Amino acid sequence: MSSKLRIIKDILWFFAFLALIAGIFRLWYGLGPTTALSDEMPWGLWKVMNMIAGVAISTSGFTIGFLVYVLKMERFRPLVKPAILIAFLGYGSSCLALLFDIGLPHRFWHPLVMWNEHSFLFEVFWCVMLYFTVTTIELSPTILKRFGAEKLSHWLHRIAFGVVVVGITLSSLHHSSLGSLFLVTPLRLHALWYSAWLPLFFIISAMAAGLMFIIFVRIAYARLYDPDPIYGLRMDSGIKSNGSEFFATPQMKNLALLGAIASSILGIYLILKFVDLARAGELMLLFNGSWESWLFMFELFVAALLPIILTVIPRVRRSPAGLGTAAFLASFGLVLNRMNVGIFGYFHDTAQPYFPSLAEWGLSLGVIAAAALVFMFISEQFPIFDESWRRRMEKSDVFTYAFDKLSHVWNTVLMSGLQRVTLIAVLAIPLAWLLFYPPFKADDTTDGRIKPAIGLDQTRTVLLIDGNRDGVKTEFPHVDHQNRLGKEQSCQKCHHIAMPRDNATPCYRCHSNMLDSAEIFDHFGHMQLVAEKEKLDGLHPKNHSCSNCHNPALPNTASDAKACTECHKEDMKLGNEPYARLQLASASPYRSAMHENCIECHKKEEIKQNKPNLAHCSTCHKSLEPVNLKIAKSADTIKALPEPLTLAR
């Protein structure tokens, strides 16, 4: 084993052990203490990067199968086994990551018997599960033949065509369905990534990047294990480069052709992206100077434009380093696209950006590392790429020296893989414990940021309100209040202001701090939205939107701004309450807002319903009820009771 390969394996083992501890903590403590997920961002890093992006770059299994078994392009047959192995590990690791993602992992089997045919996720679950089964069947002949099960291996080879066709169908279905998942959030996902064509974009980009990924893996394998077939010289034909002879091998020619096919698909994808933006009237978003526009253009440049340019140049396409770079960029660009659609595209609609916890990073990277280790093991022990595995097996027992000098101890004394892995585990596991152990996390309630109410039942008819999770809580019968106050028409009595195009914005979205007022006016966002609505031109059109809200003859200050109600009286469901010009710029503290809203109403109902204790703190906060406070029988009893406890802390 080369020293470079050994170092790579050591690094992969380190991340795999980190993931082991992170996974244990996630299963033991739950999603809340171990992740940075929230109601605003319920899908985190390992859902998008490991599951959605992971299955996308694993599509070489069905794309290579389609080229070889359906189109009869036999020149690509040497890539069938590696592509199947990639698909097997990609879908397997995605299923493993999904197991950690769901709130109740022990119920992962429910979709098998509890069908919800109206859900895209239900269809995705079945397609991923079935395609993982298909890849297992496709990989089995190679494994079985290694252990002498010739008859079973031969029978599986005979049904290979039917299995591949089924796999192509399943993979196509679930990739388009993954894109369909995001169609339900038209107002949340940024317009640069939201499109009715998302299912089409997902399948096309996965096909192109899947082909590119198998190219990258094949070149990386040759570089690490057996460089001769691709990097070696052939004396029968050659191409001059910088005065030296560079000879293209048949394997390299096939990879170059595969790169050209993938680039053609990427070209179609790139054209469709711009056509879709023009069709939706969103082309100007590319030039509004927002970070989303820069990220979107960087994504297209890395995922499609640069790989196409590299593969179009013959000299680069015939070079393992050049073609490998193009393949890596396309694969990385696909992962970035899925991250943009699944995470970054929602930041503009969230109260605060989502950044994964250390445990999320550890588990996500560790699952990838574990898949890479399994890939290396199977490639070394079975005829996946070629027959060179036999030579490696023969050399594995050759005597090697035990000690050279102090600087080579790691590479010489610790020659045994078990010794090295054990030492890595001794170092990685305590470090992972320190980094990921939830009780070591800093208390994030000290900043006063409010957290959303918790539903105490599946339909959220009763909510547990405890904004800063300090134990002063109340069980709020939401549906009961709604019915008694006038059903759906009563929403504005409590949700007195709603965000644009929303019906009942939760309290915490505006009153986001327990003791301090919070700014709710997004000045930069208004500049950008006004520029889009008015179709302003220029390199930075948002800078020309000021006159729409401010008097151009006066300095642009809050005092001369247009009243919010002039534009938003209808779409924000303001109700009948009068709002001053600047009253919508900030929101009062959460505690003040809740008490003013609830207590004032309870005082009115206290007289109206003749319930003297209705405005008492303990009516809502059962945790503040004094020991000697009993249900009042009369007004005289109430007068004899102690004064209500204050909420001041």
C-alpha positions in Angstrom: 0.0 0.0 0.0 1.4 3.4 -1.0 2.0 6.0 1.8 -0.5 8.4 0.1 -3.3 5.8 0.1 -2.5 4.9 3.7 -2.8 8.6 4.8 -6.1 9.0 2.9 -7.5 5.9 4.8 -6.2 7.2 8.1 -8.1 10.5 7.5 -11.3 8.6 6.5 -11.1 6.4 9.6 -10.8 9.5 11.7 -14.0 11.0 10.3 -15.8 7.7 10.5 -15.1 7.5 14.3 -16.3 11.0 14.7 -19.5 10.1 13.0 -19.9 7.0 15.2 -20.0 9.2 18.4 -22.1 11.9 16.7 -24.7 9.2 15.6 -24.8 7.7 19.1 -25.5 11.1 20.7 -28.1 12.0 18.1 -30.0 8.7 18.8 -29.7 9.1 22.6 -30.4 12.8 23.0 -32.6 13.5 19.9 -32.5 16.1 17.2 -33.0 19.1 19.3 -29.8 19.0 21.5 -27.5 17.6 18.8 -28.5 19.7 15.7 -29.2 23.4 14.8 -32.5 22.5 13.1 -35.7 24.5 13.7 -39.2 24.8 12.5 -37.9 27.3 9.9 -35.1 25.0 8.7 -36.3 21.4 9.5 -34.0 19.8 6.8 -30.4 20.1 7.7 -27.0 19.2 6.4 -27.2 15.4 6.3 -30.7 15.4 4.8 -29.6 17.5 1.9 -25.9 16.7 1.5 -26.0 13.0 2.3 -29.4 12.0 1.1 -30.5 14.4 -1.7 -27.0 15.2 -3.1 -25.7 11.7 -2.2 -28.2 9.8 -4.4 -27.7 12.4 -7.2 -24.0 11.8 -7.7 -24.7 8.0 -7.5 -26.7 8.0 -10.7 -23.8 6.5 -12.6 -25.4 3.2 -11.8 -28.3 3.7 -14.0 -26.7 6.0 -16.6 -23.8 3.6 -17.3 -26.3 0.7 -17.3 -28.5 2.6 -19.8 -25.5 3.2 -22.1 -24.2 -0.4 -22.0 -27.4 -2.6 -21.7 -29.9 -0.4 -23.6 -27.8 1.5 -26.1 -25.2 -1.4 -26.4 -22.2 0.8 -26.1 -19.8 -2.0 -25.1 -16.8 0.2 -24.8 -18.2 1.4 -21.4 -18.7 -2.1 -20.0 -15.5 -1.9 -17.8 -17.3 0.9 -15.9 -20.4 -1.1 -15.1 -19.1 -2.7 -11.9 -17.6 0.5 -10.5 -20.8 2.4 -11.3 -23.0 -0.2 -9.6 -20.7 -0.1 -6.5 -21.0 3.7 -6.4 -24.8 3.5 -6.7 -24.9 0.8 -4.0 -22.8 2.8 -1.5 -24.4 6.1 -2.5 -28.0 4.9 -1.9 -26.9 2.9 1.2 -25.2 5.8 2.9 -28.2 8.0 2.0 -30.6 5.6 3.7 -28.3 5.5 6.7 -28.2 9.3 6.9 -32.0 9.4 6.5 -32.3 7.1 9.5 -30.6 9.7 11.6 -32.6 12.5 10.1 -36.1 11.3 11.0 -37.5 12.2 14.4 -38.4 8.6 15.4 -35.8 6.3 13.7 -37.3 3.2 15.1 -40.4 3.8 12.9 -38.4 3.8 9.7 -40.4 0.8 8.5 -43.8 2.6 8.7 -44.0 3.6 5.0 -43.8 -0.1 4.2 -47.2 -0.8 5.7 -48.7 2.7 6.2 -49.1 4.0 2.7 -49.7 7.7 1.8 -49.9 7.7 -2.0 -50.4 11.5 -2.0 -46.9 12.2 -0.6 -43.8 12.8 -2.7 -41.8 11.6 0.2 -43.7 8.3 0.2 -42.8 7.8 -3.5 -39.2 8.8 -2.9 -38.9 6.3 0.0 -40.2 3.4 -2.0 -38.0 4.3 -5.1 -34.9 4.7 -3.0 -35.5 1.5 -1.1 -36.3 -0.5 -4.2 -33.3 0.9 -6.2 -31.0 0.1 -3.3 -32.3 -3.4 -3.5 -31.7 -3.4 -7.3 -28.1 -2.2 -6.8 -27.6 -5.0 -4.2 -28.8 -7.6 -6.8 -26.6 -6.0 -9.5 -23.5 -6.1 -7.2 -24.1 -9.6 -5.9 -22.7 -11.6 -8.9 -19.3 -10.0 -8.4 -19.3 -10.8 -4.7 -20.7 -14.3 -5.0 -18.2 -15.2 -7.8 -15.4 -14.3 -5.5 -16.6 -16.9 -2.9 -17.3 -19.6 -5.5 -21.1 -19.3 -5.8 -20.8 -19.7 -9.6 -24.4 -21.0 -10.3 -26.1 -18.2 -8.4 -23.8 -15.6 -9.9 -24.5 -17.0 -13.4 -28.3 -16.9 -12.8 -28.1 -13.2 -11.6 -26.1 -12.4 -14.7 -28.9 -13.8 -16.9 -31.5 -11.4 -15.4 -29.1 -8.4 -15.4 -30.9 -6.7 -18.3 -34.3 -6.8 -16.6 -32.8 -5.6 -13.3 -31.0 -2.7 -15.0 -34.2 -1.6 -16.8 -36.1 -1.6 -13.5 -33.3 0.3 -11.9 -33.3 3.0 -14.6 -37.1 3.4 -14.1 -36.9 3.7 -10.3 -33.9 6.1 -10.4 -35.6 8.4 -12.9 -38.8 8.4 -10.9 -37.3 9.3 -7.6 -34.9 11.9 -8.9 -37.8 13.8 -10.4 -39.8 13.4 -7.2 -36.9 14.8 -5.2 -37.3 18.0 -7.2 -41.0 17.9 -6.8 -40.5 18.1 -3.0 -39.6 21.7 -3.2 -42.5 22.7 -5.4 -44.6 23.1 -2.2 -42.6 26.1 -1.1 -43.1 28.7 -3.8 -43.0 31.7 -1.3 -40.1 30.4 0.8 -37.6 29.1 -1.8 -35.7 32.0 -3.5 -36.9 32.7 -7.0 -33.5 31.9 -8.5 -33.9 28.3 -7.5 -37.7 27.8 -7.4 -39.1 26.6 -10.7 -41.9 24.5 -12.0 -39.2 22.7 -13.9 -37.4 21.5 -10.7 -38.2 17.8 -11.4 -36.7 18.1 -14.8 -33.6 20.0 -13.6 -33.0 17.4 -10.9 -33.0 14.4 -13.2 -30.9 16.1 -16.0 -28.3 17.4 -13.6 -28.1 14.0 -11.8 -27.5 12.2 -15.1 -24.7 14.5 -16.2 -23.0 14.7 -12.8 -23.4 11.0 -12.3 -21.4 10.3 -15.5 -18.8 12.9 -14.4 -18.5 11.3 -11.0 -17.7 7.9 -12.4 -15.0 9.5 -14.5 -13.5 11.2 -11.4 -13.6 7.9 -9.4 -12.0 5.9 -12.3 -9.1 8.4 -12.6 -8.6 8.6 -8.9 -8.6 4.8 -8.6 -5.9 4.6 -11.3 -3.9 7.4 -9.7 -3.9 5.6 -6.3 -3.9 1.9 -7.2 -2.9 1.2 -10.7 -1.7 4.1 -12.8 -0.4 2.1 -15.8 -3.7 1.5 -17.6 -4.4 5.3 -17.8 -1.2 7.0 -17.1 1.1 4.6 -18.8 2.7 5.1 -22.2 1.7 3.3 -25.4 4.2 3.3 -28.2 1.8 2.7 -31.1 0.1 6.2 -31.1 0.7 9.5 -29.4 0.0 13.2 -29.1 2.8 15.7 -28.6 2.4 18.0 -25.6 5.1 20.5 -24.5 7.8 18.7 -26.5 7.2 15.4 -24.8 5.1 12.4 -25.8 1.8 11.9 -24.1 0.0 8.7 -25.3 -3.8 8.3 -25.0 -4.8 4.8 -23.8 -8.0 3.1 -24.8 -9.3 3.5 -21.3 -8.6 7.3 -21.4 -10.3 7.5 -24.8 -13.4 6.0 -23.4 -13.4 8.3 -20.4 -12.9 11.3 -22.7 -15.9 10.2 -24.8 -18.0 9.7 -21.6 -17.0 13.2 -20.6 -18.2 14.6 -23.9 -21.5 12.9 -23.4 -21.8 14.3 -19.9 -20.9 17.8 -21.1 -23.6 17.6 -23.8 -26.2 16.9 -21.1 -24.7 19.7 -19.0 -25.1 22.1 -22.0 -28.8 21.2 -22.2 -29.2 21.8 -18.5 -27.5 25.2 -18.7 -29.6 26.3 -21.6 -32.8 25.2 -19.8 -31.9 27.1 -16.7 -31.6 30.4 -18.5 -34.8 29.7 -20.6 -36.6 29.0 -17.3 -35.4 32.3 -15.8 -36.5 34.2 -18.9 -39.8 32.4 -19.0 -40.5 33.3 -15.3 -39.3 36.9 -15.8 -36.5 36.4 -13.2 -33.4 37.1 -15.3 -32.9 40.5 -13.6 -32.3 38.7 -10.3 -28.9 37.6 -11.7 -27.8 41.2 -11.6 -29.3 42.6 -8.4 -26.1 42.3 -6.5 -27.5 40.0 -3.8 -25.4 37.2 -2.3 -28.0 34.7 -3.7 -27.3 36.0 -7.3 -23.5 35.5 -6.8 -24.0 32.1 -5.4 -26.4 31.1 -8.2 -23.9 32.2 -10.9 -21.0 30.5 -9.1 -23.1 27.3 -9.0 -23.8 27.4 -12.8 -20.1 28.2 -13.5 -18.7 25.3 -11.4 -21.5 22.8 -12.2 -21.9 23.3 -15.9 -20.0 26.1 -17.7 -16.4 25.3 -16.6 -16.7 21.5 -17.0 -18.1 22.1 -20.5 -15.2 24.4 -21.4 -12.6 22.0 -20.1 -14.0 19.0 -21.9 -14.4 20.9 -25.2 -10.6 21.6 -25.3 -9.1 18.4 -26.8 -5.8 18.7 -25.0 -7.5 18.9 -21.6 -10.1 16.2 -22.4 -7.3 13.7 -23.2 -5.4 14.5 -20.1 -6.3 12.5 -16.9 -5.6 15.6 -14.8 -7.7 17.9 -17.0 -10.6 15.5 -17.4 -10.5 14.6 -13.7 -10.7 18.3 -12.8 -13.7 18.8 -15.0 -15.4 15.7 -13.5 -14.7 16.8 -10.0 -16.1 20.3 -10.6 -19.3 19.0 -12.1 -19.8 16.6 -9.1 -19.0 19.4 -6.6 -21.4 21.7 -8.5 -24.2 19.2 -8.3 -23.8 19.0 -4.5 -23.7 22.8 -4.3 -27.0 22.9 -6.3 -28.7 20.6 -4.0 -27.4 22.6 -1.0 -28.7 25.8 -2.6 -32.1 24.3 -3.3 -32.4 22.6 0.1 -30.8 25.0 2.5 -29.3 28.3 1.2 -32.3 29.2 -0.9 -34.5 29.5 2.2 -32.2 31.8 4.2 -34.0 34.9 3.0 -37.3 33.7 4.6 -35.8 32.6 7.9 -35.4 34.7 11.0 -31.8 33.7 11.3 -29.4 31.7 9.0 -29.0 28.0 9.7 -25.5 26.8 10.4 -25.1 23.1 11.1 -23.9 22.0 14.5 -20.6 20.2 15.0 -22.5 16.9 15.4 -24.2 17.4 12.1 -20.9 18.1 10.4 -19.3 15.1 12.1 -22.1 12.7 11.1 -22.4 14.0 7.5 -18.7 13.8 6.7 -18.4 10.6 8.6 -21.0 8.8 6.6 -19.2 9.9 3.4 -15.9 8.7 4.9 -17.4 5.3 5.8 -18.8 4.9 2.3 -15.3 5.7 0.8 -13.7 3.1 3.1 -16.1 0.5 2.1 -15.5 1.4 -1.6 -11.8 1.0 -1.1 -12.2 -2.3 0.7 -14.4 -3.8 -2.0 -12.2 -2.5 -4.8 -9.2 -4.1 -3.2 -10.8 -7.4 -2.5 -13.0 -8.0 -5.5 -12.7 -7.6 -9.3 -14.5 -4.3 -9.6 -12.2 -2.3 -11.9 -9.8 -5.1 -13.1 -7.9 -8.1 -12.0 -5.2 -6.2 -10.2 -6.7 -7.1 -6.9 -5.1 -10.5 -7.2 -1.6 -8.9 -7.3 -2.5 -6.8 -4.2 -3.6 -9.9 -2.3 -0.4 -11.8 -3.2 1.8 -8.9 -2.0 -0.1 -8.4 1.2 1.9 -11.1 3.0 5.3 -10.0 1.8 7.7 -9.2 4.7 8.3 -5.5 5.4 10.8 -3.9 7.7 9.6 -2.9 11.1 11.6 0.3 11.8 13.6 2.8 9.9 13.9 6.1 11.7 11.8 8.1 14.1 10.2 10.2 11.4 8.9 7.0 9.7 7.4 5.3 12.8 3.8 6.0 11.7 4.5 4.5 8.2 6.7 1.6 9.3 6.1 0.4 12.8 2.3 0.7 12.5 2.2 -1.3 9.3 -0.9 -3.3 10.4 -4.2 -1.8 9.4 -5.7 -2.9 12.7 -3.0 -1.2 14.7 -3.4 2.1 12.8 -7.2 2.0 13.1 -7.1 1.3 16.8 -4.8 4.2 17.4 -7.0 6.5 15.3 -10.0 5.4 17.4 -8.2 6.1 20.6 -7.6 9.7 19.4 -10.9 10.3 17.6 -13.4 9.0 20.0 -12.5 11.2 23.0 -12.2 14.2 20.7 -15.7 13.5 19.3 -17.1 13.1 22.8 -15.8 16.6 23.7 -17.0 18.2 20.5 -20.5 16.6 20.2 -21.6 15.8 23.8 -24.9 17.8 24.1 -24.6 18.8 27.8 -21.4 20.6 26.9 -23.2 22.9 24.5 -23.6 26.5 25.6 -27.0 27.5 26.7 -28.5 29.3 23.7 -31.4 30.8 25.6 -29.3 33.6 27.2 -29.6 35.8 24.1 -33.4 36.1 24.7 -34.3 34.7 21.2 -37.7 33.3 21.2 -38.5 29.7 20.1 -41.8 28.7 18.5 -44.6 27.0 20.4 -44.6 23.2 20.6 -47.6 21.2 19.4 -48.8 18.8 22.1 -50.7 16.8 19.7 -50.4 15.9 16.0 -53.0 18.5 14.8 -51.5 21.2 17.1 -54.9 21.9 18.7 -53.0 22.5 22.0 -49.7 24.4 22.0 -47.0 24.5 24.7 -45.8 28.2 24.9 -42.5 28.6 26.6 -40.6 31.2 24.5 -37.2 31.0 26.0 -37.6 27.4 27.4 -37.0 28.5 31.0 -39.9 26.5 32.4 -42.4 29.3 32.8 -44.9 27.8 30.3 -48.5 27.6 29.5 -50.6 25.1 27.6 -52.6 27.1 25.2 -55.8 25.5 23.7 -55.4 27.2 20.3 -58.3 25.6 18.5 -60.6 26.0 21.4 -59.8 29.8 21.6 -60.3 30.0 17.8 -63.8 28.4 18.0 -65.0 30.4 20.9 -63.8 33.8 19.5 -65.4 33.4 16.1 -63.6 30.5 14.3 -61.3 31.4 11.3 -62.6 35.0 11.3 -61.2 35.5 14.8 -57.5 35.0 13.8 -56.8 38.7 13.5 -57.8 39.3 17.1 -54.5 37.7 18.2 -52.5 37.6 15.0 -53.0 41.3 14.6 -50.3 41.6 11.9 -49.4 39.0 9.4 -46.4 39.0 7.0 -47.2 39.8 3.4 -49.3 37.0 1.8 -49.6 35.2 5.1 -52.8 34.7 7.1 -51.6 34.1 10.6 -47.9 34.8 11.3 -46.7 33.3 14.6 -46.0 35.7 17.4 -42.3 34.8 17.6 -41.5 35.8 14.0 -41.9 39.5 15.0 -41.7 39.5 18.8 -38.4 37.5 18.6 -36.8 38.6 21.9 -38.1 38.0 25.4 -37.1 41.3 27.0 -36.0 43.6 24.2 -37.8 45.0 21.2 -36.9 43.6 17.8 -36.4 45.2 14.4 -38.9 43.7 11.9 -38.4 46.0 9.0 -36.1 44.5 6.4 -34.7 47.6 4.7 -32.4 45.8 2.2 -35.1 43.3 1.4 -37.6 46.0 0.6 -35.1 47.7 -1.7 -34.6 44.5 -3.6 -38.3 43.6 -3.8 -39.3 47.1 -4.9 -36.7 47.1 -7.6 -38.1 43.7 -8.9 -41.7 45.0 -8.8 -40.9 48.2 -10.5 -38.6 46.5 -13.0 -35.8 49.0 -12.4 -32.7 48.8 -14.6 -29.0 49.2 -14.0 -26.2 47.2 -12.5 -27.6 47.7 -8.9 -31.3 48.5 -9.5 -32.1 48.3 -5.8 -30.2 51.5 -5.3 -32.8 53.3 -7.5 -35.7 52.2 -5.4 -35.4 54.7 -2.6 -37.7 57.2 -4.2 -40.6 54.8 -4.0 -40.7 55.0 -0.2 -38.8 58.2 0.6 -39.4 61.8 -0.5 -36.5 62.5 -3.0 -36.4 66.2 -1.9 -35.6 65.2 1.7 -32.8 63.1 3.4 -33.7 59.4 3.4 -34.6 58.9 7.0 -37.3 56.9 8.8 -39.3 60.1 9.5 -39.9 60.9 5.8 -40.6 57.3 4.8 -44.0 56.3 3.3 -46.3 54.7 5.8 -46.2 50.9 5.7 -50.0 50.7 5.6 -50.0 52.5 2.2 -48.7 49.3 0.5 -49.5 46.6 3.0 -52.9 47.3 4.5 -54.5 44.4 2.6 -51.7 41.8 2.2 -50.6 42.0 5.9 -54.1 41.4 7.4 -53.8 44.5 9.7 -57.3 44.2 11.0 -59.1 47.3 12.4 -56.4 48.6 14.7 -54.9 52.0 13.9 -51.1 51.8 13.2 -48.9 54.9 13.3 -46.5 55.6 10.4 -43.4 54.0 12.1 -45.1 51.5 14.4 -44.4 48.6 12.1 -40.6 49.2 12.2 -40.1 47.2 15.4 -42.0 44.8 17.6 -42.3 44.9 21.4 -40.7 42.3 23.6 -42.3 38.9 23.5 -43.3 38.9 27.2 -44.9 42.3 26.9 -46.7 41.4 23.7 -48.1 38.1 25.1 -49.2 39.7 28.4 -50.8 42.8 26.8 -52.6 40.6 24.3 -53.8 37.9 26.7 -54.3 39.6 30.0 -56.3 42.5 28.5 -58.7 40.1 26.8 -58.9 38.0 30.0 -59.8 41.1 32.0 -62.7 41.8 29.7 -63.9 38.2 29.7 -63.5 38.1 33.5 -66.3 40.6 34.0 -68.3 39.4 31.0 -68.3 35.8 32.1 -68.2 36.5 35.9 -65.0 34.5 36.3 -63.0 36.6 38.9 -59.8 34.5 38.5 -59.6 34.6 34.7 -56.9 37.3 34.7 -54.8 35.5 37.3 -51.3 34.4 36.3 -52.0 30.9 37.3 -54.9 30.7 34.8 -52.3 30.3 32.0 -49.1 29.4 33.9 -50.0 26.4 35.9 -46.4 26.2 37.1 -46.9 29.5 39.0 -50.0 28.4 40.8 -49.5 28.8 44.6 -49.9 25.6 46.7 -52.9 27.0 48.6 -54.6 28.4 45.5 -57.8 26.4 44.9 -60.6 26.8 42.5 -62.6 29.8 43.6 -66.2 29.3 44.7 -67.1 32.9 45.0 -65.7 36.5 44.8 -65.1 36.5 48.6 -62.8 33.4 48.3 -60.8 35.2 45.6 -60.2 38.2 47.9 -58.8 35.9 50.6 -56.3 34.4 48.2 -52.7 35.6 48.0 -51.7 38.1 45.4 -50.9 36.7 42.0 -47.2 35.9 41.4 -45.4 38.2 39.1 -43.6 37.0 36.0 -40.6 39.3 36.5 -37.4 37.3 36.9 
